[in-house]
Amino acid sequence: MTKLHRLFEEFRQSPWLDNLKRGYLTSGELQRFIDDGIRGITSNPTIFAKAIEGSRDYDAQFRALIEQRRTVEDAYWDMVIDDILEALRLLRPVHDASEGDDGFVSIEVDPGIARDTERTIVAARGLHERIAQPNLFVKIPATAEGVPAVQQMISEGRNINITLIFSLDRYDEIIEAYLSGLERFDGDLSTVHSVASFFVSRVDTEVDRRLEQVGSPEALALRGKAAVAQAKLAYQLFRERFSGSRWEPLAARGAWLQRPLWASTSTKNPDYPDTLYVDNLIGPDTVNTLPEQTIVAVEGHGVLARTIDEGVDESNKVMRQLAEVGVDLADVSRVLEDEGVAAFAKSFDELVSALESKSAELTGG
């Protein structure tokens, strides 16, 4: 049994792969990941940009699409959706065996519309209707404009992965959008699924930068502590909101928990353990998305134990101490959200530009 299997079997945490590319599908590597315990997949525009630009795996299909006079952007979506459909097929047995709780594959709406509620709603609805598989998640960024789009999609009974969550306040808004959407949905609640993707390592990167600017011994002692502390408090918020008089009637109607998903879990600072954001965030009803190098690290020397609800008092203390040394976590989350949206949009735009150049080469102009 791999450690990925043990994460789920012993601790009820679902390990998902934080990558998708054509080579995984054609080589059988994705199936091997699934056999080793991977229970879902996430993707984003940056992941697909690297996949399409970094190999020749898509060239033949792209040429055929251009010869059919598809626009470059339409060709992009055709190629991405083909990958998503194959991944959905491979993970469907996991989805069925889990009675619909796992086996999901995520595709993100165009990042250029992250600040537009109505266009996000139309795009998310369109992807769901075009792909039409029960184990599909459409990803919506957790911007202020994305929150009402999430509520609307849940109220229509659509599966949504909310991405780019960096703060407890925004996470609370996302939970509220999910609960309100379920309350508005007049169908079978057991068909509606959602995860809330709480980004981890990027929080430490930005907070550590600010702590180093402060430079005091008290500030420097807090480096590498903010992300795990905030995630542990997010799990406490999850447990609070998904209990009690509001949640219980929804659960009685078959509603699923909106599981917290720990995203961005590769360690950015080489001075930190490479399993920092796995070992310290293990617990039931959660998901951890892992890039390949983190999977290797976990299998090699990861320490498996229930840790997500340990040290909660210490986590609260860390948050207080950060404020005391002058780190404004609300501002940290605003900066990270803006950077995250901009980075995904940049990847998308650069890929479309590269495909336009390739299209010009293929068509002689």
N, C-alpha and C positions, 0 to 999 in steps of 0.2 A: 504494500500500500504506500503510495507517495504521500508526501506532506500535504499536497493539494487535496488529496482524498481525505486526509485526516482533518484538515481545516473544516471540511463540511461534515464529515461523519461524527467527529468528536465535539466540535465547537459551533456547528450550524452557521459557519461563515462560508459564503460562496466565493471561490476564487474565479475571477474572469480574466481573460486575456485582453490586454490593452494594446491591441494591434490587429490589423487585418490587411492582407495583401494577396494578390493573385497567386503568387508562388506558394503560399500556404495551402491554397485550395488545390492546385494542380499537382503538388508533390505529395499530398497526403499528410503534410505536417500538421495541419489544423486538426485532422482526425486523431493524430498522435497526442496533441495537446489535450483533446477531449478525453481520450483513453486514460491520460495521466491525471485527470481530475478537474480540468477547466470546465466551467459550467455556464459560460457566457462570453460575449465579446463586446468590446466598445471600440468605436472608431470616431474620428473627427477629421476635419479638413486637412489638418497638418499630417495626420497619419496617411491619408490617401494621397496627398501631394508627394510625400516621400516614396510611397509605393509606386506611383505612376511615373514619377521622374527618375526614380532610382533603379529602374529595370526596363527591359524590353518586353516584359510580359504582356503589356497592353497594346503594343504597336500594331499588331495585325488587326485587332478589333477596332482600334482607332482609325486605321486606314479604311477599313470597310465602312465604318460609320460616316467618314468624311466623303467617301465615294457615293454614299447614299444621300449626300447633301444635308446631313445633319449639321446643325450649328456646333461650334466647339463646346459651348456650355451644355447643350443637349447630349453631346457625345460623352462628356464627363459624367453626367448623371447616369447615362446608359451603362457605362463601364462600372461605376460604383455600385449601382443597383444590382448588376449581375453578380458582383462579389457578395453583396449582402444576401441575395437570394440563395446562393450556394451555401453560405455560412448558416443561414436559417435552416436549410435542409439538413445539414450535418448536425445541428444542435437540436433539431426537433425531437429526437428520442429523449434527450435530457429534459426538454420541456414537458413532454408527455409523462415521463416517469415521475416528475416532480409535481404533477397535477397542475401545471401552469405556473409554478413559482420560480423556475429557472429556465436555462436554455435560451436566453434572449440574445439578440444581436441589435446593436444600436447604430442608427444613421442620423446624422445631424442636419438640421435645416441650414440653408445658405447663411453663413455667419454675417453676411452683409446686411441682414435684416434684423439683427439682434435688438435694435432699438425701435422696432416697428411692430406693435402688437398685432394689428390686423394682417399684415403680410406674413407674420410668423404663424398665425392661425391658419391662413390659407395654405402655406407651405407644408405645415405639419399634417394637415388634413389630406393634402394631395399625396404626400409620401405614404401615408397609411392606406389610402385608397389604391394607389398604384401597386404597392407591394402586397398588401392584404394577406399577411400571415400573422397567426396568433402570437408568435414569439418575437415579433418586431417591437423595438422601442424606437420612437423618434425623439431625438435630443433637442431640447429647447434651452437656450442659455438663461440663467437665473438673473437676468437684468430686471430692472423695475418694470420695463415694458414686457418682459417675458412672463412675469408672474400671472397677469390676467390671461395670457395665452395658455398657460398651463391649466388654469382653472377651467377655461372653455373646453380644452381638449379632454380633460377628465370628465367633464359633464356630458361629453359626447361618447364616453365609453372607450377612449383611445389610450393606448399604453404610452407613457411618456417617461423619458429619462431626463431629469432636470440637471443641467451641467453648469460648471463654473460657479459653484457656491463657495464663498470665502468667509462668510461671517455667520454668527449665530442669529443675528437679527434677520438676515435674508433667508436663512434656513427656516426660521419660524414662519415667515411669509409663505414659503414653499409648502410647508406642512398645511398651513391654512388653505392654500389654493387647492391642495389635494382633497382635504376634508370637505371643503365647500363644493368642489366639483362632484365628489361622490354623492353628496346630499342632493345635488341638482339632477343627477343621472337617474332616469326612470327605468333603466334596464337591469340586467343581472349584474350585481356588483362583483361577483366572483370572476367576471371576465375582464376586469380592469386592473392593470398593474402599473406600478411606478417605482422608480428609485430616485433618490436625491443624491447627486454626486457632489460630495464635499471635498474640495481640493485641499491637499495636505502640504506637500513639500514646498510648494510655492509660498505658502505662508511663512515658513521658516526662512526662506531666502530673503523675502522682503523685510521681515521683522529683524533678522540678524543684521542686515545692512543698516537699519536704523539704530540698533543697539551699538554697533561699532562706531557709528557717528557720535553717539552719546559718549562712549568711551570710558565710563566710570566702571569700577570693579563690580558694582551692583548690576549694571546693565550687561556687562560682558558675561556675567555668571548665568544670564538668562538665555544665552544663545542656544539654539537647538531645542528649546522647550515649548515654544508657542504653539506649533502645529499639533503636536500630540495632545497638549492640554486642551486646545479648542475642540479637537475632534472628540475627546472624551466627554466634554461638556455637551457637545452636539448629541452624543448618544444618550445622555441623561435627558435632554430635551425631547428626543425621540420617544423615550420610554414614558415621559410625562404626557405628551400630547396624544399618544396612541394608547390611552387607558381612560377609564372613567366614563361619565355619563354621556359624553358626546360620541366617543368612539364605540362603545359597546353595542348600541343599536346598529351601527354600520357593520360591525363585525358579525353580528347575528344575521345580517342579510348577506353574508358571504364576502365582505370586503377584505382585501389583503392589506397587510402593513405596507406602508411606503418605506422600504428599507433604506437606511443610510448606506451610501456607497463611497468608500474611500478611494479617491482618485488622485492622480499625480503622486504615486507612492514610490517612485524611484528616488533614491537619495541624491540630491543635487550637490551637497557639500561632501567632498571626499573624506573629510575628517570625521564624518558621522558613519555609524554602522550601516551597511547597505541593506539591512532588513529592518531598519528603525521604524518605518511606517507600516510594517506588517506585524512584527513581534508585539508591538505596543497597542495594537488596535484590533485584537482578536475577540470576537464575541458573537452571540447569537443574533440572527435576523439582520446581518450585515453582509455587505459585498466588499471585496477588495479587488481592484483592477490592477493587474500586474504586467508590466512589460517583460520581455523575455529574460533580460539580465537579472531582474528581481526574482523571477521564478527559479532561475539557476541558483541564486543566492539563498533563497528560502530552502530549497531542497538540500543545499550543501550544509548550511549551518543555521537555518532559522530555528528559533526556539518557540515551540507551540504551547501556549497556555492561555486561559481566559484572562485577558488583560484590559479589555475595554472599559470595565467598570471598577478597575483598581486605581487608587490614587486620585479620586475625584476631589477630595479636599485640597490636595497638592495642586491639582489643575486650577482650581479656583484661586489659590494663592498665587500661582504663576500669572494669571490674568490681572490680579490686583497689582503685582509687582511691575508688570509691564506698563501699566498706567502710571505707576509712581515714578518710573524713570523717564516718562514722557513719550512712550510709544502709543499712538492713537490707533487702536485696532480698527475703528470705523474707517479711518483714512486708509489704512493698509488694505482693507477689503475693497474700497473704491478703486485704488490704484491697480490692484490685482485683477479686478473685474474688467476695467478698461484695457489693461494689457492683454488679458485673455481673449476678449472679443477682437481686439485689433490683431493679435497674432493669428487667430483662425482666419480672419478676413484676409490678412496679408498672404497666408498660405494659399487660400482659395484663388485670390487674384493672380498671384504669381504662377500658379499652375495653369490657370486659364490662358494667361499670356504665353506661357511656354507651349501649350497645346496649339494656340493660334499660330505660333511660329512654325511648329511642326506641320500643321495643316497647310500653311503656305508652301512649305517644301514639297509636300506630297502632291499638291495641286498645281505646282509650277507658278505660284503667285498668290 
